[in-house]
């Protein structure tokens, strides 16, 4: 029933203007929701191709050759659907969204070169994993930007819940790839073990954010179907505390299959989140009548609505913080490499100049400040000089 009693014609006109603007937002959301769905499917297939490629490289071409080829074909199918979804949002996309799409497309252009390197085993597994993860990260970075034009708290909250879940799922995918690498080689280096631990720890804030914003049926599904299994937990303990057995890749396959089963369950929940988001948007789009009373007269419901509105910036802040976390994890490998270079340079000064550890560190720091360079650049230069001109240790 269209209850307009007591509402002046002027108020009614403004109501219809508000609905017109809201409908424009919701129609854009329908297009952007389709894009989010395409990103979800493409990322899932890239995660599969990354995992298969990792096992292929770490096993020296003995494992998962067919899965690599199948993974590439499935990614290519999803790429076509992704590009079609991009065309649908071209006219309504903001400048910031266009930047993120452009960035993702630029990295996707490098996928063919990466595949050639994988098939020719001309790239190490760690670097291949990093390149796949970089492509995925730029695709996922599109999703929170879809949220910027939405001012309905229900929709914004669901968008951030979806993004949080997608980020957590990607960290599970990276955990699968890193663990497979160590198990396939029968060895976890200190660096690889640290990267694995960071991916496991990084999942928790993502899933905490998801559970805080998702609906009860979705969080229940997550708790019952998407947790790490007992087998995964047992294999995690082996990976993080001791060296695995040399068993021709048997443990690697156990790890990979257990993590893949978990990721497939998560993919099912991810699809439900997207369907729920679009369903809520459809329901909002179908409403037409002005309210029977205005927020000032709605009592507790009006207070709840205003609180929802105040929570909207916090919801968006959560998305930003999760994106920052993803970037921090992506740069962790570079940080570890830099730390190792600095430690090596310190050792050179301690051996050849007779310095104590603290003196060596201070010397590197002073050289970096004097030359206005980073310590890692000074360390790299010092190690290069040492390699060219061996120095007799100081007596």
N, C-alpha and C positions, 0 to 999 in steps of 0.2 A: 504493500500500500504506500502510495506517495503522500506522506503526511507533511503538508506544507502549512498547516493551520498555525496562525500567529506569526508566520515568517513574512517579513515585508518583501515586496518585489525587488528592492535594491539588494537586500541580503540574499535573496534567492539567486539573483544574477551573479553575485560574487561566489556563491556556492557552486553554481554551474561552471564558473571560470576556474575555480579550484579543482573541480572534477576533470575539466578539460586538460589542465596541466598535469594532474595526476595520471590521467589515462595516457598522455604522451610519454611520461616516464615509464609507465608499466608496459607500453608497447615496445619501447626501447629495451626494457628489461627482458621481454620475451625473446627479442633478437639476441641480446647479450647472454641470456640463459642458454640459448642454443650454442653460442660460441663457447661458453664455459663447458658445456657438455662435450663439444668437439675437442677442446683442450684436454679434458679429462681422458677421453678415449685415446688421443694421440700420445699423451704422456704415459699412459699405461702400456701402450705398445712399445714406446721407446725404452721404458723400464725393462720390458721383456727382452728387447734386442740388446740392451746394455748387459743384462745378466748373462745371456747366451754367449755374447762376444767375449765376456770376461772369462767364462769357463773354457771357451775355445782357445784363447790365448794362453791361459795359465796351464792348460793341459798339453801345450805344444801341438794343438790341432787334433788331439785324440777324442775330445768330447764336444758334443753339441754343434757339430758342423751343420746338420740338417736344420736344427733350431735357429741357427744364425740366419740361414737363407729364408726360413719361414717368417722369422721376426722382421726382417727387412721388408718383405712383401706386405705384411700386415701394417707396418708403419706407413708404407707408401699409400695404402688404401685410406688410412686415416688422414694423411696429409691432404688428399683431395677434398675430403669432407671439411677439414679445417679451413682450407682456402675458400671454399664456398661460403662458409659461415662468416669469414672475414668480409666478403663482398656485401653481405647483408647488413653489416654494421658500419660500413664505410661512411655513409652520409651522416649518421648520428654520433659517431665516435668523437670524443674530446681530443684536444691536442695531446694531452698526457697519455691517453690510451693509444693514440696513433704512434707515439714514440715507442711505447712498449711493444706494440705489434711489429714495428719496423725492426727493433732490436732482435726479437724472436726470429723473424724471417731471415735476418742476416746470419744468425747462428745456424739455422736450419739449412742454409745454402752450403754449409761446410760438412753436412752429413755424408754426402756422396764420397768426398775425399777420405773421411774417417772410415767409411766402409771398405774402401779399397785398401787402406792401410791394415785394417783388421784381417781381411781375407788373405792378404799377402804376408801376414804376420810381421809387418814392418813397423809395428808400434807395440810398446809394452802395455800390459793390461792396465796398470795404474793410470797411464796417460789416456788410454781409450775410455776408461771409466770417467775420468775427469771431463773429457770432451762431451760425452753423452750427458753427464750431469749438468754441464754448463748449458746445453741446449734446453734441457728440461727446466732448469731454473728460470731461464728467460721466458719460457712458455707460461710457467706458473705465475710469474710476475705480472702477467696480463690480468689475472683474475681479480686481485684487490682493486685494480683501477676501474673495473666494472661497477664497483660499489660507490664511486664518488658522486654519481649523479642521482643517487637514491636517497630520499629523505624520509622514507617510511621505516621505522625501527624494526618491524617484523621482517621486512625484506633484507635490510642491512644486516641484522643479526644472523639470518640464515646464510647470507653471502659470506660472512666472516667465518661461520661454522664450517661451511664448505671449504673455504680456503685453508683454514687451520687443519682440517682433515687431509686435504690434498698434500699439504706440506709434510704432515706426519707420515703419510703413506710414502712420499718420496724418500724420506729418511730411512724407512723400512727397506725400500728398494736399494738404497745405497748400502745399507747394512748387508743385504743379500749379496751384492757384488763384492764388497770388501771381504766378507767372510769366505765366499767361494774362492777368492784369490789365495787366501792363506791356506785353506784346506786342500786346494788342488796342488799347491806347491809343497804341502807338508811342513810349512813353517810360517809363523807370524813374527815379523820383525817388530821391534819396539814401536817404530813409527806406524806400521799398519795396525798394530793393536790399539794404539792411541786413537787413530782415525775411527776404528770400529767402535770403541767405547764412546767417543763423542757423538757418533750417529745414534747409538742406543740411548744415550742421555738426552739428546736433542729431541727425541720423539715425545717425551713427556709434556713439555710446555705446549706443544702443538695439540696434543690430544686433551690436555686440560682445558685449553681454550675452546676446543670443539665441544666438549661435554658441558661447559658452562653455558653455551649458546644454543645447542641443539635441543630438539624436542625429546621427551622422555622415551618414546618408542625407538628413536634412533640411537640414543645412548645405551639403551638396553641391548640392542643388536650389537653395538660395539663391544660391550662387556662380555657378551656370550659367544660372539663369533670372530672377533678381530684381535683378540689378545695373543701374545706369543705363546705357543704351545709348550708343553713340557719338554718335547724333543728340542725345540729351539733354545729353551733355557739351558738345557744340558750342554748343547753344542756351544752356546755362548760362553759357558764356564770354561770349556776346553780352550776356546779361542783366546779368552782373556787372561788365563792363568797358566797355561802350559802349552807345549808344542803338540800338534796333532799327530796321529800315527801315519806312517808312510803306507798307504793302502791303495795306491793306483787310482786315486780320485773317488773312492767309495764314500768317504765321509763328506767330500765336497758335494757329491750328488745328493746325499741325505740332507745336508744343509740347504742346498738350492731348492729341493723339492718341498721341504717343510716351509721355507720362507715364501715360495711361490704359492703354496696353498693359502697361506695367510694373506698374501697380496690379492689373490683372487677373491677372497671373502671381503676384503676391504673395498675392492672394486665394486662389488655388489652394493655395499652400503653407500659408496660414493654416488652411484646412479640413483639410489633412493633419495639422497640429499638434493640432487638436482631436480628430480621429479617433484619433490615437496616444495622447493623454491618456486618452480613454475606454477604449481597448483595454487599456492597462496596468491601469486600475482594474478592468476586468472580470476580468482574469487574477488579480489579487490577491483579488478577491471569490470566485473559484471554489476557492481553496485551502482545505483543511479539516484536514489532518493536522498534529499537533504535530511539531516538528523532531526529527530523529534524535538530535541533540546540541544542547547549549545554547551560547550565544555564547562563553563562557569556553573552550570546547573546540574552537572552529572555526578557530583559527589566524589566518591572514592574512585569511580572509573576515570573521571577527569584527572584526578591526581595521578593515577597509574599511567595515563597517556602522557602527561607532562614529564613524569619520571622516565618513561621510555625515550622521550625526545632528548632528555638530558644525557641518557646513556649512549646515544648515537655517536658522539665524538669518541667515547671510550671504546666502543665497538671497533671504530675505524683505527684507533690507536693500537688495538690488539693486532689488527691485520698488518700494520706498519712494523710492529715489534717482531712479528713472526717472519716478515720479509727480511728484517735486519739479521735475525738469527740465521736464516738460510744463507745470507751473504757471508756471515762470520764463519760458518762451517765450511763454505766453499773456499775461503781464503786460508783455512787452517793448514792445509798441506804446504802452501807457500811459506807460511810462518815457521813451520817445523823445519823446512829446508834452510831457511835463513838462519835459524838458531844453530843448526848443525854447522853451517859455514863459519859462523862467529866462534863456535867452540873450537873448530879446527884452527882458525887463525890465532886464537888464544894459545893453543898448544904449541904452535910454531914459535910464538914469542917466548913462551916459558922455556922451551927446549933450547932455542938458538940465542936468546938474549938473557937467559938466567932469571927471568922475572917470576914473581909469585902470581897466582891466578888473579888476584885483585889488581895488581900492577898491570898485568897484560890487558885486562878489561878496560882499565882507565886509559891506557895508552891507545887502544883502539878507539875509545870514545873521544879522546882529545884529537886524534887524527881526523875523525869524522867531523868534529866541530870546526877544526881549522880549515878543512877543505869544503865545508858546507855540503857534506854528503852523508848518506845513511851509513850506519856501521856495517851493514851487510856488504855494501859496495866496497868499503875499505878492506873488509875481510876477503872478499873475492879477489881484489887486486893483489893483496899480500900473498894469497895462495898461488896466484898466477906467477908472481915473481919467484916464489920458492920453487915452483916446478921448472922454471926456465934456468935459474941460477942456484943450484944447491949450495946451501950455506953450511959451513962447518959449525957444529954446535959450540957455543961459547964455553970456554974452560972455566 
